Amino acid sequence: MMPRAMKHPPTTTSTSTSDPRTGRRPLHAVAKAALSLTLAAALTAALAWPASAATTQPSSSNDAAPGAGELVPLKARHGAYSIQVGKKQAQIVPFRFEPGEESSWTLTLEGRSVARFTRGEDGSLLVPRESDLNERVEVTYEPGLRVLPGKWEPGKPSECTSKMVIRNSKDGSLKEKGTCSIRVELVGKERVTTPAGEFDAMLVRETRQIRLRMAKADVTCETWYVPGVGEVAERSVTTTKALGLFGGKEVSESKLAR
């Protein structure tokens, strides 16, 4: 769930620099900022990449499976993540998860992003707003994006669609808008091995479809949660396309550093 939003053309390197002809940031940079936010929202607790030999045991009773309140407990914590995107060198990024205003909680990835979390009336975990500090954009969702249901219904994934608006975080000017559709399903239990130890975790698979006016992205994210603790592992794959012509694919992995 880390702050996630769109990507760069396949044969170029996406940057946040301005177009020398127009003085504006290229479209794919705005798209990338939007999708990096929705992906970043997945880092709400200790992350560590599991061993490849882990075996999934399908969940036989979604009705008894832990919901958002157990999978992502709202309690203060801090530490650091080792975050690797594509083939770039992993970076150590400190994080803080702490109480915010109006009964919300805030996840801050130092120098990268800020995401706000709230609980729905049914106990679900919602993301109404998140910001990319590097791209200097803020993304709002209406209604708040439901990233985890309060309770799993047997054999039925959680699905919702929210309006998505991307603005310049400095002056509030509109950059892009569209929709974000999310589908979350409980896959089953896995025993995962991480640098922090071994865990009996619940594997949750999330897919997102982001559709803006001039760009789109599809995200598949697998997250391993330990009830009462939070996330212990995450891996995401993102494909993007801008102007119907340029596209790219990116893999992101995260590990608990401390």
Secondary structure, 3 states (H helix, E strand, C coil): CEEECCCCCCCCCCCCCCCCCCCCCCHHHHHHHHHHHHHHECCCCCCCCCCCCCCEEECCCHHHCCCHHHHCCCCCEEEEEEEEECCCCCEEEEEEEEECCCCCEEEEECCCEEEEEEECCCCCEEEEEEEECCCCEEEEEEEEEEEECCCCECCECEEEEEEEEEEECCCCCEEEEEEEEEEEEEEEEEEEEECCEEEEEEEEEEEEEEEECCEEEEEEEEEEEECCCEEEEEEEEEEEEECCCEEEEEEEEEEECC
